[in-house]
Amino acid sequence: MSIVENIKKYRELLPQGLTLVAVSKTKPVSDLMEAYEAGQRIFGENKIQEMTAKWEEMPKDIEWHMIGHIQRNKVKYMAPFVSLIHTVDSLKLLKEINKEAAKNDRTINCLLQVKIAKEESKFGLSLEDVTAFFTPETLKSFDHVKIIGLMGMATFTDDEAQIISEFKTLKNSFDALQKNHPYLTQLSIGMSGDYQLAIDQGSTMVRIGSSIFGARNYN
């Protein structure tokens, strides 16, 4: 199937109101433009330099989502345009995003990345650490960022019960936080292999790459 057909397929498959982030890392602008022509306006990248280069070249009505691990010294490059950062995993990083957003006279939306997977290689905050972001002092001191939800990646496994359990853990934490912080509206869970399980557990945003653009080229 072509990129255009894949976008169309997900439009029909995904529930109304669920956000599709087309994960376009390592893909050329020509591929992204095919998705753009099919109506896709939200793209996810995992390297700031690559995202910035694409932003410069592509139409300006695109929302760019940063979905990769972030080096703090690179935040300044995406601060002028990034729509949503999915991968905030420390107060230090949030501080840097806040500082660069202020320089650009912007407020940048962020998700806190929570480590739900059993794999050592995955980044993220513990569920205990997440609560530190919601103290009145912290919320007051960051006036150019807005935390709008949580993000998580399940363990890379064929064990559906484990994936469901990890997604459920995050959803329960999200629901508990949302009671006191009703502005938390986004739960970014689910990728090409497990998006249906994520939707069943209450995902509001899925990040789909290879099922839209084909296998990635890491050469």
Rosetta silent file (secondary structure, phi, psi, omega in degrees, C-alpha in Angstrom):
SEQUENCE: MSIVENIKKYRELLPQGLTLVAVSKTKPVSDLMEAYEAGQRIFGENKIQEMTAKWEEMPKDIEWHMIGHIQRNKVKYMAPFVSLIHTVDSLKLLKEINKEAAKNDRTINCLLQVKIAKEESKFGLSLEDVTAFFTPETLKSFDHVKIIGLMGMATFTDDEAQIISEFKTLKNSFDALQKNHPYLTQLSIGMSGDYQLAIDQGSTMVRIGSSIFGARNYN
SCORE:     score description
SCORE:     0.000 S_00000001
   1 L     0.000  149.285  179.782    0.000    0.000    0.000 S_00000001
   2 L   -81.795  167.622  177.502    1.112    3.563   -0.658 S_00000001
   3 H   -57.981  -43.469 -179.480    1.677    6.224    2.014 S_00000001
   4 H   -60.570  -44.781  179.708   -1.535    7.940    0.906 S_00000001
   5 H   -65.558  -37.644  179.257   -3.516    4.694    1.233 S_00000001
   6 H   -64.944  -42.276  177.469   -1.988    4.010    4.650 S_00000001
   7 H   -60.921  -45.019 -179.287   -2.989    7.457    5.939 S_00000001
   8 H   -61.191  -41.477 -179.568   -6.495    6.902    4.582 S_00000001
   9 H   -59.936  -46.628 -178.550   -6.632    3.454    6.242 S_00000001
  10 H   -68.613  -34.250  175.590   -5.758    4.899    9.680 S_00000001
  11 H   -56.368  -41.089 -177.760   -8.253    7.730    9.234 S_00000001
  12 H   -78.272  -33.743 -176.009  -10.966    5.118    8.856 S_00000001
  13 H   -76.924  -39.852 -170.322   -9.641    2.756   11.557 S_00000001
  14 L   -79.278  143.555  179.382   -8.941    5.189   14.384 S_00000001
  15 L   -61.480  149.275  175.303  -11.752    6.455   16.626 S_00000001
  16 L   -52.951  133.923  175.417  -13.034   10.001   16.108 S_00000001
  17 L    90.080  -11.366  177.744  -11.017   12.498   18.123 S_00000001
  18 L   -83.279  135.127 -176.729   -7.918   10.306   18.470 S_00000001
  19 E   -88.068  128.075  174.742   -4.734   12.063   17.286 S_00000001
  20 E   -98.785  116.566  173.587   -2.556   10.287   14.724 S_00000001
  21 E   -98.732  114.050  178.331    1.119   11.275   14.923 S_00000001
  22 E   -81.828  111.601 -175.203    2.829   10.119   11.715 S_00000001
  23 E   -83.345  108.516 -168.073    6.329    9.146   12.848 S_00000001
  24 L  -109.184   15.260 -177.837    8.524   10.290    9.989 S_00000001
  25 L   -59.255  140.112 -178.291   12.049    9.859   11.431 S_00000001
  26 L    70.538   -2.838 -177.191   14.703    8.921    8.829 S_00000001
  27 L   -92.099  145.061 -179.656   12.172    9.473    6.024 S_00000001
  28 L   -72.263  158.851  179.397   12.780   11.977    3.187 S_00000001
  29 H   -55.604  -34.650 -179.271   10.679   15.126    2.790 S_00000001
  30 H   -60.148  -38.469  177.350    9.122   13.621   -0.363 S_00000001
  31 H   -66.851  -43.563  179.661    7.560   10.840    1.762 S_00000001
  32 H   -62.404  -37.847 -179.436    6.278   13.351    4.319 S_00000001
  33 H   -66.751  -31.639  174.980    4.796   15.443    1.510 S_00000001
  34 H   -62.436  -44.343  178.360    2.857   12.406    0.268 S_00000001
  35 H   -65.821  -38.892  179.437    1.324   12.093    3.735 S_00000001
  36 H   -61.739  -45.208 -179.973    0.761   15.866    3.822 S_00000001
  37 H   -63.784  -25.282  177.932   -1.079   15.765    0.478 S_00000001
  38 L   -84.202    2.144  175.351   -3.281   13.006    1.974 S_00000001
  39 L   104.498   -2.001 -179.393   -4.273   15.448    4.730 S_00000001
  40 L   -75.369  131.964 -177.876   -1.812   14.499    7.501 S_00000001
  41 L  -124.035   -2.094 -178.777   -0.669   17.545    9.479 S_00000001
  42 E  -119.926  120.445 -178.043    1.020   16.055   12.566 S_00000001
  43 E  -123.971  140.969  179.787    4.482   14.539   12.251 S_00000001
  44 E  -112.456  132.053  178.880    6.719   13.025   14.925 S_00000001
  45 E  -126.670  154.874 -179.751   10.519   13.109   14.799 S_00000001
  46 L  -113.898   -0.305  174.653   13.109   11.780   17.223 S_00000001
  47 L  -126.509  128.252 -173.505   16.120   13.942   16.307 S_00000001
  48 H   -62.784  -41.462 -178.222   15.960   17.712   16.727 S_00000001
  49 H   -63.439  -41.437 -178.595   18.319   18.510   13.805 S_00000001
  50 H   -66.243  -41.875  179.189   16.336   16.328   11.406 S_00000001
  51 H   -63.593  -42.104 -178.734   13.028   17.834   12.554 S_00000001
  52 H   -64.516  -41.621  178.926   14.373   21.386   12.212 S_00000001
  53 H   -62.404  -41.475 -179.989   15.643   20.730    8.671 S_00000001
  54 H   -69.577  -40.441  178.289   12.231   19.346    7.659 S_00000001
  55 H   -57.686  -42.105 -178.063   10.392   22.229    9.362 S_00000001
  56 H   -63.374  -33.235 -172.950   12.443   24.723    7.327 S_00000001
  57 H   -90.570  -23.031 -168.165   11.571   22.981    4.074 S_00000001
  58 L  -105.429  168.346 -178.048    7.933   22.046    4.571 S_00000001
  59 L   -56.126  150.225 -171.397    4.579   23.902    4.815 S_00000001
  60 L   -89.159    5.042  175.064    4.088   25.914    7.975 S_00000001
  61 L   -94.371   12.448  178.380    0.670   24.510    8.927 S_00000001
  62 L   -85.480  140.245  171.411    2.353   21.288   10.121 S_00000001
  63 E   -95.849  123.518  179.570    2.456   20.449   13.830 S_00000001
  64 E  -101.082  126.956  178.556    5.832   18.984   14.759 S_00000001
  65 E  -110.939  129.784  176.084    6.000   16.590   17.697 S_00000001
  66 E   -91.967  117.126 -174.089    9.327   15.687   19.339 S_00000001
  67 L  -117.992    4.255 -178.643    9.124   12.029   20.339 S_00000001
  68 L  -104.252  171.198  177.316   12.803   11.147   20.908 S_00000001
  69 L   -65.149  138.933 -170.663   15.175   11.466   23.852 S_00000001
  70 L  -112.085  130.484  169.017   16.316   15.097   24.133 S_00000001
  71 L   -87.788  129.181 -172.594   19.760   16.567   24.744 S_00000001
  72 H   -59.686  -33.175 -177.480   19.228   19.806   26.620 S_00000001
  73 H   -71.699   -6.204  179.763   21.748   21.760   24.534 S_00000001
  74 H  -102.033   -6.423 -175.520   19.634   21.131   21.406 S_00000001
  75 H   -56.474  -37.200 -175.799   16.315   22.460   22.782 S_00000001
  76 H   -58.191  -28.546 -177.192   17.020   25.944   21.391 S_00000001
  77 H   -72.444  -31.182 -177.937   16.803   24.675   17.793 S_00000001
  78 H   -98.185  -13.176 -175.037   13.218   23.427   18.088 S_00000001
  79 L   -55.952  -32.457 -179.397   11.902   26.044   20.530 S_00000001
  80 L   -68.318  -18.766 -170.254   10.734   28.439   17.774 S_00000001
  81 L  -138.379  -20.252 -171.596    8.316   25.931   16.219 S_00000001
  82 L   -59.726  138.135 -178.158    7.773   22.620   18.055 S_00000001
  83 L   -89.150  -41.399 -177.205    4.075   21.981   18.857 S_00000001
  84 E  -149.611  132.585  175.257    4.352   19.210   21.434 S_00000001
  85 E  -106.666  118.925 -174.687    7.262   17.543   23.231 S_00000001
  86 E   -86.189  -13.854 -160.408    6.369   13.969   24.255 S_00000001
  87 E  -121.704   45.281  175.626    9.575   13.119   26.097 S_00000001
  88 E   -80.165  114.787 -175.393   10.074   15.345   29.145 S_00000001
  89 L  -125.294   15.835  173.923   11.866   13.081   31.621 S_00000001
  90 L  -161.922  154.686  175.688   13.457   15.516   34.101 S_00000001
  91 H   -64.809  -34.016  178.403   12.848   18.861   35.788 S_00000001
  92 H   -60.393  -42.312  179.193   16.179   20.042   34.316 S_00000001
  93 H   -66.469  -42.910  179.546   14.877   19.410   30.805 S_00000001
  94 H   -60.459  -38.607  178.740   11.578   21.177   31.563 S_00000001
  95 H   -61.434  -43.642 -179.804   13.579   24.156   32.867 S_00000001
  96 H   -65.805  -43.348  178.988   15.563   24.307   29.605 S_00000001
  97 H   -62.274  -43.271  179.216   12.394   24.087   27.472 S_00000001
  98 H   -59.461  -44.426 -178.713   10.830   26.850   29.586 S_00000001
  99 H   -63.094  -47.172 -177.770   13.903   29.076   29.147 S_00000001
 100 H   -72.370  -33.128  175.883   14.053   28.637   25.357 S_00000001
 101 H   -63.902  -41.177  179.299   10.264   29.014   24.984 S_00000001
 102 H   -61.209  -41.725  179.197   10.474   32.335   26.869 S_00000001
 103 H   -60.663  -31.493 -178.957   13.192   33.558   24.471 S_00000001
 104 L   -96.761    7.978  179.936   10.813   32.817   21.594 S_00000001
 105 L    54.127   45.711 -178.847    7.820   34.334   23.383 S_00000001
 106 L  -129.237  161.044  165.519    5.982   31.004   23.227 S_00000001
 107 L  -113.917  124.104 -176.076    4.332   28.504   25.527 S_00000001
 108 E  -104.143  127.924  176.861    5.326   24.961   24.571 S_00000001
 109 E   -75.606  139.850 -177.028    3.047   22.017   25.325 S_00000001
 110 E  -136.245  151.254  168.773    4.757   19.026   26.936 S_00000001
 111 E  -115.113  144.756  174.337    4.024   15.469   27.978 S_00000001
 112 E   -86.883  126.914  178.965    5.859   13.766   30.826 S_00000001
 113 E   -86.193  120.115 -178.189    7.471   10.528   29.684 S_00000001
 114 E  -105.722  133.688 -179.979    6.812    7.790   32.229 S_00000001
 115 L   -82.043  105.063  179.455    8.898    4.601   32.251 S_00000001
 116 L  -108.018  -18.049 -176.716    6.362    1.781   32.150 S_00000001
 117 L   -79.246  157.614  177.707    8.456   -0.786   30.238 S_00000001
 118 L   -83.824  -11.213 -175.677   10.646   -3.394   31.895 S_00000001
 119 L   -74.560  139.241  179.139   13.496   -2.697   29.443 S_00000001
 120 L   -66.417  -30.587 -172.559   16.572   -0.883   30.732 S_00000001
 121 L   -72.026  -15.431 -177.465   16.989    0.969   27.431 S_00000001
 122 L   -81.006  140.370  177.228   13.754    2.948   27.802 S_00000001
 123 L   -89.168  168.071  171.476   13.869    6.461   29.256 S_00000001
 124 L   141.789  165.087  179.051   11.292    8.017   31.536 S_00000001
 125 E   -84.904  152.904  168.905   10.232    9.112   34.996 S_00000001
 126 L   -76.387  160.033 -179.967    9.035    6.789   37.703 S_00000001
 127 H   -61.544  -31.384  177.448    5.388    7.256   38.657 S_00000001
 128 H   -66.551  -42.711 -178.216    6.581    8.693   41.993 S_00000001
 129 H   -62.014  -32.455 -176.604    8.762   11.273   40.218 S_00000001
 130 H   -57.220  -38.836 -176.482    5.826   12.480   38.130 S_00000001
 131 H   -62.800  -24.858  179.451    4.076   13.945   41.162 S_00000001
 132 H   -63.985  -22.297 -179.287    7.052   16.320   41.715 S_00000001
 133 H   -79.026  -11.561 -172.710    6.022   18.176   38.550 S_00000001
 134 H  -112.058   21.982  172.763    2.633   19.052   40.001 S_00000001
 135 L   -77.866  150.000 -179.530    3.610   20.965   43.126 S_00000001
 136 H   -55.630  -37.631 -179.060    2.285   24.570   43.163 S_00000001
 137 H   -63.409  -46.184 -178.525    5.896   25.902   43.201 S_00000001
 138 H   -63.202  -47.845 -177.510    6.889   23.902   40.122 S_00000001
 139 H   -62.198  -35.522 -179.962    3.773   24.809   38.168 S_00000001
 140 H   -71.894  -36.906 -173.324    4.239   28.497   39.031 S_00000001
 141 H   -76.992  -18.013  178.600    7.936   28.623   38.136 S_00000001
 142 L  -105.173   91.302 -174.267    7.430   27.234   34.611 S_00000001
 143 L   -97.951   -0.771  178.659    5.383   29.911   32.895 S_00000001
 144 L  -118.724   13.395  171.264    6.359   29.128   29.281 S_00000001
 145 E  -130.538  153.727  177.249    5.574   25.408   29.266 S_00000001
 146 E  -133.914  117.670  176.860    2.303   23.626   29.771 S_00000001
 147 E   -80.780  119.715 -175.334    2.173   19.989   30.827 S_00000001
 148 E  -114.800    3.398  178.776   -0.873   18.556   29.053 S_00000001
 149 E   166.207 -164.037 -177.246   -0.506   14.831   29.698 S_00000001
 150 E  -124.780  156.317  176.455    1.645   11.718   29.892 S_00000001
 151 E  -134.388  146.529  176.285    3.485    9.519   27.405 S_00000001
 152 E  -153.517  155.907  176.222    4.750    5.965   27.707 S_00000001
 153 L  -121.892  126.678  179.431    6.243    3.115   25.683 S_00000001
 154 L   -74.478  162.079  174.829    5.363   -0.477   26.453 S_00000001
 155 L   -58.956  142.765  177.274    7.962   -3.235   26.562 S_00000001
 156 L   -79.553   94.764 -174.401    8.874   -4.600   23.124 S_00000001
 157 L  -152.165  160.035  174.641    7.298   -8.018   23.543 S_00000001
 158 L   -88.554   -3.724 -177.158    4.703  -10.351   22.020 S_00000001
 159 L   -79.553   96.091 -176.137    3.128  -10.766   25.453 S_00000001
 160 H   -61.214  -35.947 -179.106   -0.111   -8.798   25.060 S_00000001
 161 H   -61.226  -38.819  179.250   -1.029   -9.205   28.725 S_00000001
 162 H   -67.299  -43.479  179.801    2.194   -7.449   29.733 S_00000001
 163 H   -61.744  -46.302  179.557    1.629   -4.592   27.275 S_00000001
 164 H   -59.728  -44.008 -179.143   -1.968   -4.144   28.479 S_00000001
 165 H   -61.697  -41.360  179.851   -0.811   -4.165   32.098 S_00000001
 166 H   -67.133  -44.276  177.780    1.828   -1.462   31.392 S_00000001
 167 H   -62.504  -41.100 -178.198   -0.654    0.734   29.512 S_00000001
 168 H   -63.579  -41.292  178.108   -3.238    0.239   32.264 S_00000001
 169 H   -56.951  -45.010 -179.170   -0.740    1.294   34.960 S_00000001
 170 H   -68.767  -40.632  179.634   -0.096    4.543   33.096 S_00000001
 171 H   -62.537  -40.795  178.830   -3.794    5.169   32.451 S_00000001
 172 H   -62.484  -41.071  178.099   -4.594    4.724   36.156 S_00000001
 173 H   -66.294  -41.105  178.702   -1.895    7.267   37.068 S_00000001
 174 H   -59.996  -46.968 -179.592   -3.172    9.629   34.387 S_00000001
 175 H   -61.796  -41.432 -179.163   -6.738    9.376   35.728 S_00000001
 176 H   -64.636  -43.153  179.026   -5.568    9.983   39.303 S_00000001
 177 H   -66.229  -39.703 -175.286   -3.574   13.087   38.278 S_00000001
 178 H   -62.705  -27.893  179.008   -6.388   14.386   36.097 S_00000001
 179 H   -57.819  -40.706 -179.923   -8.746   14.585   39.085 S_00000001
 180 H   -95.056  -16.077 -176.374   -6.671   17.445   40.524 S_00000001
 181 L  -132.161   76.634 -172.451   -5.311   18.750   37.214 S_00000001
 182 L   -64.496  -12.258  177.908   -8.183   18.726   34.692 S_00000001
 183 L   -75.668   -6.968  174.464   -6.010   20.410   32.026 S_00000001
 184 L   -77.664  109.431 -173.928   -4.253   17.051   31.534 S_00000001
 185 L  -121.523  -12.529 -171.088   -6.007   15.816   28.402 S_00000001
 186 E  -115.810  130.922  173.629   -3.456   13.763   26.434 S_00000001
 187 E  -123.796  104.297 -175.226   -2.272   10.200   26.935 S_00000001
 188 E   -94.183   91.555  174.839    0.268    9.324   24.241 S_00000001
 189 E  -135.036  147.885  177.292    0.522    5.531   24.169 S_00000001
 190 E   107.090  129.008  177.909    0.528    3.090   21.267 S_00000001
 191 E  -130.674 -170.455 -174.563    2.716    2.590   18.208 S_00000001
 192 L   -49.320  -42.160 -172.982    2.466    0.569   14.988 S_00000001
 193 L   -84.137  -20.647 -172.588    2.549   -2.793   16.791 S_00000001
 194 L  -134.999   18.521 -173.224    0.348   -2.105   19.807 S_00000001
 195 H   -63.651  -33.515 -178.614   -1.862    0.885   18.991 S_00000001
 196 H   -66.554  -40.197  176.914   -5.115   -1.101   19.210 S_00000001
 197 H   -63.412  -39.316 -179.547   -4.259   -2.273   22.744 S_00000001
 198 H   -65.550  -41.611  179.178   -3.395    1.345   23.632 S_00000001
 199 H   -62.412  -41.638  178.524   -6.713    2.638   22.287 S_00000001
 200 H   -61.405  -28.143 -179.121   -8.536    0.016   24.364 S_00000001
 201 L   -95.201    8.413  172.078   -6.704    1.360   27.440 S_00000001
 202 L   101.252   18.511  176.662   -7.676    4.988   26.779 S_00000001
 203 L   -59.922  143.987  173.956   -4.959    6.412   24.516 S_00000001
 204 L  -109.108   -7.103 -171.263   -5.757    9.839   23.019 S_00000001
 205 E  -153.813  122.022  178.020   -2.738    9.907   20.693 S_00000001
 206 E  -114.046  145.946 -176.664   -0.954    7.124   18.779 S_00000001
 207 E  -111.120  105.591 -172.443    2.513    7.361   17.212 S_00000001
 208 E  -122.128  124.504 -176.402    2.623    5.340   13.989 S_00000001
 209 L  -119.736  -72.619 -172.274    5.619    5.210   11.674 S_00000001
 210 H   -62.206  -29.779  179.586    6.573    2.017    9.867 S_00000001
 211 H   -74.203  -12.464  175.446    2.934    1.078    9.163 S_00000001
 212 H  -101.037  -49.870 -170.962    2.563    4.381    7.284 S_00000001
 213 H   -99.902   -6.102 -175.278    5.990    4.976    5.725 S_00000001
 214 L    88.902  178.192 -176.186    7.422    1.449    5.556 S_00000001
 215 L   -59.012  147.238 -179.457   10.593    0.148    7.250 S_00000001
 216 L   -80.253  151.711  177.676   13.054    2.789    8.451 S_00000001
 217 L  -108.842  108.604 -177.148   16.401    3.391    6.828 S_00000001
 218 L   -99.688   14.283 -179.996   19.097    3.828    9.480 S_00000001
 219 L   -71.463    0.000    0.000   22.058    3.939    7.055 S_00000001
